Amino acid sequence: MTTHVQPVLDVAGEHVGRLMERTEALLHEIAAGHGAALGEHASATLAAGGKRLRPVLVFVCAGAAENEDLVRAGAAVELLHMATLVHDDVLDRAPMRRGRPTVFWTSGRHAATATGDFLFARAFAQLAATRSPAAVKALSEASSSLARGELMQRDDAFSPTVTEERYLERATLKTGRLFEAACRLGSVLGVPGEEAADALGRFGDRIGLAFQIFDDVLDLSGPPDQTGKSRGTDLLDGTATLPIIYARAEDPSLADARPESASEAEALCDRIAATSALERARERALAFVAESKAILSLIQLSDNQRLALTLIADGVVERYS
């Protein structure tokens, strides 16, 4: 488990740490339990790690609840996230993810596609076991949104006219909806109940948007030894992110720039950094964090729960800062 979420676990209560440990064990059991080939690829994806932020959201939003359905939900939301990463690597022909070779790069398109499909299937199998229609609906809607967002991103590839509004719609679909689903899952399977699901879902959506914007900033400015990839992968893919959109507005000559190598992408990152785009994007992310905290003020939560969710909101824009 990553140290990124440790401050949250320290205040959320010992039961959240226990739920995380049980979820991690379940993820390893799922990855290794379905044949040698799929098991190897799924385990490699799991070993690449990550913050496990979405399961943490499930458990913190559940309040004082501690049950097996929450473990299944935490595993389900992480499996869906893992599946999207594997499929993204196929679409992007990505060689590395978090400093490790991708399944696509080591084993090819067919193996990676099958691995992603397997992870998707196991996510819904886990959630179906909760027998909660509201929980299944939350993850199903997030899955549909992810697909729509990916298609939108493909349609927008290398377009110099993508607007901020279009970007935010895409980021909501690709990232915000899964954060929202994690918060809804915790609510409907935990103490707050379905009546709090809408508000906690809106909280998740806002921090998901902040998370995505800051990820896009890191793609242009983050140190490769910490991000696990070279700078400018979005530029090479033709993905117009918010800082790129801001930079193009400030320096129109950037609109037609199409790097064809990692070194050209690095040089283009430096040109973008010379504008105010990165700072403007960070400020936009912070505005979404502020919105998420305002939503928390409207929900009846325990002091520890409120503090833990506030730490999560702050943490999404503090990586590598």
N, C-alpha and C positions, 0 to 999 in steps of 0.2 A: 504494500500500500504506500502511496506517495506521501511525502511529508507536506505537500501543499495543503492537505486538508487537516493536518494534525491540530492546528489551533481550533478548528471547528469541533473536532472530536473531544478536545479538552474541556469544552464548555457545554456540549450538547447532552452529556450524560454517558455513563459507562455502557448503557444498553446500546447506544449507537455504535460504539466500538465493537461490541459483541456481534451486532447485526452485520457490520462490515466484514468481520472475520468469517462468519458463516456464509456470507455471500461470496467471498473470495474462494472459499473451499468449494462451494457449489459451482462456481464458474470453472474451476480446474477440473471438477468431476465431469461437467458437461463437455468440456473441450477434449478430454481424454477418452470419453466413453463411447465413441461412435465410429470405430474402425481406425486402423493405423494411419491411413493417408489423411482423412479429414481430421483425425485427432492431432496429428503432427502439425498441420497448417493452423488449426484453431488454437492449439497451445502456443504456437509461435506468435500469433496475433495477440493472445492474452499476455504473453511474456513481454510484449512491447510496452506494457504498462499503461500509463495514463493516470489521470488524477482520481479516477473513480468518483468524479464530482456528482454525476447523475444519481448513483445509488445513495450517496450522502444526502442529496436533496430529498430522496424518497424517505429516508429514515428520520431526518430532522423535521420534515413536514408532518410526519406521523405522530409527533409529540412523544408521549411516554410509552406508546405501544411497542411491544416486542413480540412478534409472532412469525410463524413460518411463511405466511402469505407475504409479509414484507420482504423476507429474504428472497422469495421467488420474484417479487416485483423489482427489487434491486438488481437481481441477476438479469431479469428480462430487459430492463432499460439499458443496462451495460452491453448486453449481447446485441441489441439493436444498434447501439452506437458503434460497436466493433464491426458489425456487418456493413454499415454504411462506409466505414473507413476502408475496408477491404475492397468494396465495389468502387469507391472513389479512386483507389490506387490502380484499379484496372482501367478505368476511364482516362486517368491522367498518365498512365504508363509510368507510375512512380517507382523509382528504384529504392527509396528509403522512406521510412516512417519512424519518427522518434529515435533516430540514430541506428535503426536496424533495417536489414533488407526486407522488402515487402514480400508477401506470398506471390504476388504477380511476378516480381523480379526473379525469385528463386525457382518458382515452379510453373509459371506461365499463366496465361489468361484463363484457361478452362479450370485449373485447380483453384485459382483465386475466386472465380465466379461461383464455383461450387461451395467453397468455404463460406463466402458471404451468404449464399442461400441457406446453408446449414445453420449459420448463426441466427439469421432471421427466423427460421423455423423453430429453433430451440427457444428463442425469446418468447414467441407466442405460446409454445407448449408450457413454459413455466407459468405464464400469466393465466392461461386457461385453468390451471390447477387451483387458482384462487377462487374460482367459481363466482367472480365478481364481474358482471356485465359492464359496470362503469369503468373498471380497471382495463378490461380488454378494449373497450371503446376508446379510452384515452390513448393507449399505445397504437391502436389501429389508425386513429386519426393522425397521430404524429408520423407514422410510417408513410401514409399517403402524402402528407405534406413534404416529407423528405424527397419523395420521388418527384413531386411537382417542382420543388426547388431545384433539384438536379437538372431537370429538363429545362427550366428557365435559365440556369447557368450555362448550359450547352447552347441554348438559343442565342445567348448574349456574348458568346465567346468572340473575342477580338473586335467587338463593337466599340467604336469611339464615342457613342452617343448614349451610353447607359446613364440614367439619372440616379440621384440619391434616393428618390422615392422607389425606383425599380430595385435598387440594391437592397433597401430595407425590407421590401416585400420578399425578396429572395432569401435574405438572412433570417427573416422570421420563419419561413418555410423550412430552411435547411438546418437551423440551429435553435431558434426560439421555441419551436413547437415541441422538440424533444425535452428541453428543460421544463417547459410547461407540463408535459406529460409526467415527468418525474415528480413534480410537486403535486399534481393531481393524484397520482398513485399513492403517495404517502398519505394524503388527506383522506381518500375514500377507504383505504385499508387500515387507517390508524385512528387516533383519538379525535381529530378535528371533524371527520365525517364529510359527507358529500356537500353539506351546506357551506363549507369553507373552501371547497375545491376550486371554485371560480376565482376567488381572490388570490389563493396561493398559486394557481395557474398563471394569473397575470404577473405575479412576482417572478415566476420562473421564466416567462417570456421576456420580460425586461432584462433580466441578468443574462439570458441567452443572447440577446442582441448585443449587449455590452461585451460579452465573451467573444462573439464573432468579430466585432469591430477591432477589438484589441488583438485578436489572432491575426487579423489582416495587417495591422500595424507591425506586428512581430515578423510577419513574412517579409516585410521590407527593411526592417531595422534590427531584428533579433539576432543575437550572437549564435552562429551555427552550432557551437559546442553545447548550447543550452536548448535550442529549438530542435536539434536533430536533423536539420536540413539547411541547404544553402539559401541565401537570401534571393527573393524574386521569383519563387516558383509560380506565384499567381501571374506574374508578367509573362512567363514562358507559356503558361496555359491559356493566356488571353482572358483571364478572369478579371473583370473590372470591379475592384473592391472600393470601399469608401475612400481610403486615402488616395488611391489612384484617381478616382473621380475628382476629388478636391484638387489634386496636383494638376490635372489636365485643365481645370477651370482657371488655375493661376498661371499655368504655362502651356498655352495651346499647342506648342510644338511637341508636347509629350503624347498628344492624341494619336499620332501616326507611328509612334515608336513600337517596334516589334522585335524584341531581342531574340536571337536565334541560338544563343549559347549561355551557359552559366555566367561567363565573364561579362557578356553584354548585359545580362540581367542585373548583375552587381553594379555595373556602371549606371544603369538606369535607376536603380535604388538610390544611388548617391544624388542623382539629379532630383529625384522626388524629395529626398531629405533636405535639399536646399530650399524647398518651398515651405509653406506653413502647413502642408497637408497632414503630416503625421500628428502635429499638435492639435489641429482641428478635429481629427478623427478621435484622438484620445479624449478631447473635451466632449464629443458626442457620446462616447462610451460612458463617460462619467455622468452625463445627463440621464442616461438610462439607469445607471446605478441609483441615482437620486430618486428617480421615479419608482424603482423597486422598493426602496426604503419607505417612501411615502405610502405605498400599498400596505406594507407591514404594519404601519400605524393604524390601519383600519381593521386589522384582524385580531381576534382574541387569542393570544399566545402566552405561553409561560415565559418568564424572564430569560431562562436558558435557551429556549427555542428561538426567541426573538434575537438574542445576541448571536446565536449560531448562524442564523440566516443573514444577519447583518455582516458577519465575518465572511460568509460566502460571497455576498454581493460585493464587498470591498475587494475580496481576493481575486475576482476575475480580471481586475485591471491592475493588479500589483505584480503579476508575473514578470520576472527578470527586470523589475524596475529598481 
